[in-house]
């Protein structure tokens, strides 16, 4: 699927702030029930994974600042997807106001 058509399709499916990040493919944001996902490597059938943030504001800031190397910045709570799920190693016991937030 061509890039512009894919972006329009993803927008129609509820994704926002869609852009390409080097080494991470087409990425964007998607609001879930309790978190906002920074979704990576999307196509018309699937995505590779997502970083769950406590707010849309935090996820948008991370998407804007991330160069695609390592994990995105900011207080992401959990990564879900390939190759495995994991919690943010900068957090202590899931605390959002600990190391990840300074």
Phi and psi in degrees as GROMACS dihedral restraints (atoms count N, CA, C in turn):
[ dihedral_restraints ]
;  ai    aj    ak    al  type     phi  dphi    fc
    3     4     5     6     1   -66.1    20    10
    4     5     6     7     1   153.1    20    10
    6     7     8     9     1   -57.3    20    10
    7     8     9    10     1   -48.2    20    10
    9    10    11    12     1   -63.4    20    10
   10    11    12    13     1   -40.8    20    10
   12    13    14    15     1   -65.6    20    10
   13    14    15    16     1   -40.7    20    10
   15    16    17    18     1   -61.9    20    10
   16    17    18    19     1   -45.0    20    10
   18    19    20    21     1   -61.3    20    10
   19    20    21    22     1   -44.0    20    10
   21    22    23    24     1   -62.9    20    10
   22    23    24    25     1   -40.2    20    10
   24    25    26    27     1   -62.9    20    10
   25    26    27    28     1   -47.2    20    10
   27    28    29    30     1   -62.3    20    10
   28    29    30    31     1   -38.9    20    10
   30    31    32    33     1   -61.0    20    10
   31    32    33    34     1   -41.2    20    10
   33    34    35    36     1   -66.9    20    10
   34    35    36    37     1   -20.6    20    10
   36    37    38    39     1   -92.8    20    10
   37    38    39    40     1     4.2    20    10
   39    40    41    42     1   102.0    20    10
   40    41    42    43     1     4.6    20    10
   42    43    44    45     1   -85.2    20    10
   43    44    45    46     1   151.1    20    10
   45    46    47    48     1  -136.8    20    10
   46    47    48    49     1   170.6    20    10
   48    49    50    51     1    52.9    20    10
   49    50    51    52     1    41.2    20    10
   51    52    53    54     1   -76.4    20    10
   52    53    54    55     1   131.1    20    10
   54    55    56    57     1  -157.6    20    10
   55    56    57    58     1   164.6    20    10
   57    58    59    60     1   -94.9    20    10
   58    59    60    61     1   133.1    20    10
   60    61    62    63     1  -116.9    20    10
   61    62    63    64     1   128.7    20    10
   63    64    65    66     1   -52.3    20    10
   64    65    66    67     1   128.2    20    10
   66    67    68    69     1    79.2    20    10
   67    68    69    70     1    -5.7    20    10
   69    70    71    72     1  -123.5    20    10
   70    71    72    73     1    -2.2    20    10
   72    73    74    75     1    71.9    20    10
   73    74    75    76     1  -155.2    20    10
   75    76    77    78     1   -76.2    20    10
   76    77    78    79     1   125.0    20    10
   78    79    80    81     1  -126.7    20    10
   79    80    81    82     1   160.5    20    10
   81    82    83    84     1  -173.4    20    10
   82    83    84    85     1  -176.9    20    10
   84    85    86    87     1  -109.9    20    10
   85    86    87    88     1   148.2    20    10
   87    88    89    90     1  -145.4    20    10
   88    89    90    91     1   126.7    20    10
   90    91    92    93     1   -80.1    20    10
   91    92    93    94     1   131.9    20    10
   93    94    95    96     1  -111.6    20    10
   94    95    96    97     1  -174.7    20    10
   96    97    98    99     1   -60.5    20    10
   97    98    99   100     1   -49.6    20    10
   99   100   101   102     1  -113.9    20    10
  100   101   102   103     1    -9.8    20    10
  102   103   104   105     1  -139.4    20    10
  103   104   105   106     1   171.8    20    10
  105   106   107   108     1  -115.3    20    10
  106   107   108   109     1   129.6    20    10
  108   109   110   111     1   -93.9    20    10
  109   110   111   112     1   133.0    20    10
  111   112   113   114     1   -93.3    20    10
  112   113   114   115     1   103.5    20    10
  114   115   116   117     1   -94.6    20    10
  115   116   117   118     1   135.4    20    10
  117   118   119   120     1  -118.6    20    10
  118   119   120   121     1   151.4    20    10
  120   121   122   123     1    52.3    20    10
  121   122   123   124     1    61.2    20    10
  123   124   125   126     1   -91.8    20    10
  124   125   126   127     1   147.5    20    10
  126   127   128   129     1  -137.6    20    10
  127   128   129   130     1  -168.2    20    10
  129   130   131   132     1   -73.6    20    10
  130   131   132   133     1   -11.3    20    10
  132   133   134   135     1  -112.0    20    10
  133   134   135   136     1   -23.7    20    10
  135   136   137   138     1  -166.1    20    10
  136   137   138   139     1   175.5    20    10
  138   139   140   141     1  -134.3    20    10
  139   140   141   142     1   157.2    20    10
  141   142   143   144     1   -74.7    20    10
  142   143   144   145     1   -41.1    20    10
  144   145   146   147     1  -175.4    20    10
  145   146   147   148     1   178.1    20    10
  147   148   149   150     1  -149.1    20    10
  148   149   150   151     1   146.1    20    10
  150   151   152   153     1  -101.9    20    10
  151   152   153   154     1   125.0    20    10
  153   154   155   156     1   -92.4    20    10
  154   155   156   157     1   122.9    20    10
  156   157   158   159     1  -111.0    20    10
  157   158   159   160     1   152.3    20    10
  159   160   161   162     1   -69.7    20    10
  160   161   162   163     1   -19.6    20    10
  162   163   164   165     1  -149.0    20    10
  163   164   165   166     1   159.0    20    10
  165   166   167   168     1   -62.0    20    10
  166   167   168   169     1   -39.9    20    10
  168   169   170   171     1   -59.4    20    10
  169   170   171   172     1   -45.7    20    10
  171   172   173   174     1   -64.9    20    10
  172   173   174   175     1   -41.4    20    10
  174   175   176   177     1   -67.5    20    10
  175   176   177   178     1   -40.4    20    10
  177   178   179   180     1   -64.4    20    10
  178   179   180   181     1   -42.6    20    10
  180   181   182   183     1   -61.2    20    10
  181   182   183   184     1   -43.3    20    10
  183   184   185   186     1   -64.2    20    10
  184   185   186   187     1   -43.8    20    10
  186   187   188   189     1   -61.2    20    10
  187   188   189   190     1   -41.5    20    10
  189   190   191   192     1   -67.6    20    10
  190   191   192   193     1   -33.0    20    10
  192   193   194   195     1   -92.7    20    10
  193   194   195   196     1   -19.7    20    10
  195   196   197   198     1   -75.5    20    10
  196   197   198   199     1   131.9    20    10
  198   199   200   201     1   -97.6    20    10
  199   200   201   202     1     3.0    20    10
  201   202   203   204     1    94.6    20    10
  202   203   204   205     1    -8.1    20    10
  204   205   206   207     1   -88.5    20    10
  205   206   207   208     1   137.2    20    10
  207   208   209   210     1    60.0    20    10
  208   209   210   211     1  -149.8    20    10
  210   211   212   213     1   -88.5    20    10
  211   212   213   214     1   155.5    20    10
  213   214   215   216     1   -67.4    20    10
  214   215   216   217     1   158.7    20    10
  216   217   218   219     1   -74.3    20    10
  217   218   219   220     1   171.1    20    10
  219   220   221   222     1    92.3    20    10
  220   221   222   223     1  -178.3    20    10
  222   223   224   225     1   -86.5    20    10
  223   224   225   226     1    54.7    20    10
  225   226   227   228     1   -67.3    20    10
  226   227   228   229     1   146.3    20    10
  228   229   230   231     1   -91.4    20    10
  229   230   231   232     1   -47.6    20    10
  231   232   233   234     1  -150.8    20    10
  232   233   234   235     1   147.1    20    10
  234   235   236   237     1  -102.6    20    10
  235   236   237   238     1   130.6    20    10
  237   238   239   240     1  -124.0    20    10
  238   239   240   241     1   126.0    20    10
  240   241   242   243     1   142.3    20    10
  241   242   243   244     1  -161.6    20    10
  243   244   245   246     1   -76.5    20    10
  244   245   246   247     1   148.8    20    10
  246   247   248   249     1   -83.8    20    10
  247   248   249   250     1   -11.6    20    10
  249   250   251   252     1  -163.1    20    10
  250   251   252   253     1   160.1    20    10
  252   253   254   255     1   -83.4    20    10
  253   254   255   256     1   147.4    20    10
  255   256   257   258     1  -157.9    20    10
  256   257   258   259     1   155.7    20    10
  258   259   260   261     1   -89.8    20    10
  259   260   261   262     1   159.3    20    10
  261   262   263   264     1   -65.0    20    10
  262   263   264   265     1   119.0    20    10
  264   265   266   267     1   -68.5    20    10
  265   266   267   268     1   -12.5    20    10
  267   268   269   270     1   -85.7    20    10
  268   269   270   271     1    -2.9    20    10
  270   271   272   273     1  -101.8    20    10
  271   272   273   274     1   148.4    20    10
  273   274   275   276     1  -104.3    20    10
  274   275   276   277     1   114.2    20    10
  276   277   278   279     1    53.2    20    10
  277   278   279   280     1    37.0    20    10
  279   280   281   282     1    76.6    20    10
  280   281   282   283     1     9.1    20    10
  282   283   284   285     1   -76.7    20    10
  283   284   285   286     1   119.4    20    10
  285   286   287   288     1   -77.7    20    10
  286   287   288   289     1   -14.9    20    10
  288   289   290   291     1  -104.9    20    10
  289   290   291   292     1    24.2    20    10
  291   292   293   294     1  -104.0    20    10
  292   293   294   295     1  -132.4    20    10
  294   295   296   297     1   -56.2    20    10
  295   296   297   298     1   -41.1    20    10
  297   298   299   300     1   -64.1    20    10
  298   299   300   301     1   -26.8    20    10
  300   301   302   303     1  -103.6    20    10
  301   302   303   304     1     9.0    20    10
